[in-house]
Amino acid sequence: MTRPIALPRARPEIEALPAYSRASGAATVRWRASSNESTVAPSPAVVEAIARTGAHGHLYPTLFADDLVAALAERLSVPADAVLTGAGSLSLLQQVLTAFTGPGTEVVHAWRSYEAYPILIGIAGATAVPVPLDAQHRHDVDAMVAAVTPRTRAVLVCNPNNPTGTELTETELRRLLDSVPSDVLVILDEAYREFAVEQVDGVALLREYPNVVVLRTFSKAYGLAGLRVGYAIADSAVAAPLHAAAPPFGLSSVAEAAACAALADSGHTARIVESVHSGRRHLRSELAALGIETPSSGGNFVWIPVGDGATALDEACVAHGVSVRTFAGEGVRVTVGERDAEDAVLAAVDELRGRATDH
Ligand SMILES: *Cc1c(COP(=O)(O)O)cnc(C)c1O
């Protein structure tokens, strides 16, 4: 027998991290409506770019994805030094939190919101300050502003919000920006911006509020979740330490080429966005016909706030062949864009209703 030995231990805040939740029944279902992926595969132009670049896979990419940065800077009319790219906007969020927060500091964010937030704040060693959504499942701007203390280094705004789909109006976001001290970073996570109803533009606000960092991604409206490409836009002064701390070669050459091709293929993105608009309309109106009101969604998903019925609905969805994202006691988030999957969820809801009225 080996002697018991002391093993290396991670920092306590790492050992305390919660785990990411997984979609239920993911291996057996016909449709994945659990991860907000695009239901449309990449365009032929993107697939061709991947193959062409893959042939040179023995060579390093540029240090900081120069071609994609140039394309994004031109598209957004910002200087190239205001743009950073990374392996998904999540990795950029981790970089921002690591550079600007840390032990003894606080990060204010709405809750329920994206489940990665408390994890990434924890990795940075900072303290998460979750502020409950209001009764309409929306960010509570006044409560978030009130939660800012001298220890606050960042306020994290998910707009549109995952998993509820709710959005801030530009007036509400301006109220938040006007109320937060200028030395506190306001991180706008705009992962779903292309699907939004309000169309609040964080990059436009950034010109007035240089403490804003905007995070966007190719994972949703550009349909490249598997390629891992995201980007951040910030005032050059805020971007400078992010550039300094960025991992070199953070984007693979294949991912960069795919993103450049996807950016150029606006017709394909428009088709993805249209499939989402149509799916949202269909699912929300049919749910309303079944007596279930859902919040207006600016994302590629619909939030079904069934509270204690969430787990039963999750199981019924899996039984009808579709995986969804469930937060027990709160609700179920359904990715839209695939009519058969939406109809499977509706069949599950209908069946549960039938069961409830049988008793
Ligand atoms: C999907 C999603 C992202 C995107 O993550 P990537 O790392 O870019 O794939 C970021 N924020 C929110 C709220 C999301 O739902």
The ligand as a MOL file (V3000), in Angstrom:
LIG
                    3D

  0  0  0     0  0            999 V3000
M  V30 BEGIN CTAB
M  V30 COUNTS 15 15 0 0 0
M  V30 BEGIN ATOM
M  V30 1 C -23.5760 31.4170 -26.1140 0
M  V30 2 C -23.1890 32.5640 -25.2410 0
M  V30 3 C -21.9330 33.1420 -25.3500 0
M  V30 4 C -21.0000 32.7030 -26.4300 0
M  V30 5 O -20.0150 31.9170 -25.9800 0
M  V30 6 P -18.8520 31.5240 -27.0030 0
M  V30 7 O -17.7400 31.2700 -26.0660 0
M  V30 8 O -18.5930 32.7110 -27.8860 0
M  V30 9 O -19.3270 30.3470 -27.7600 0
M  V30 10 C -21.6060 34.2090 -24.5440 0
M  V30 11 N -22.5030 34.7110 -23.6830 0
M  V30 12 C -23.7270 34.2030 -23.5740 0
M  V30 13 C -24.6950 34.8270 -22.6430 0
M  V30 14 C -24.0970 33.1010 -24.3290 0
M  V30 15 O -25.3070 32.5850 -24.1880 0
M  V30 END ATOM
M  V30 BEGIN BOND
M  V30 1 1 1 2
M  V30 2 1 2 3
M  V30 3 2 2 14
M  V30 4 1 3 4
M  V30 5 2 3 10
M  V30 6 1 4 5
M  V30 7 1 5 6
M  V30 8 2 6 7
M  V30 9 1 6 8
M  V30 10 1 6 9
M  V30 11 1 10 11
M  V30 12 2 11 12
M  V30 13 1 12 13
M  V30 14 1 12 14
M  V30 15 1 14 15
M  V30 END BOND
M  V30 END CTAB
M  END
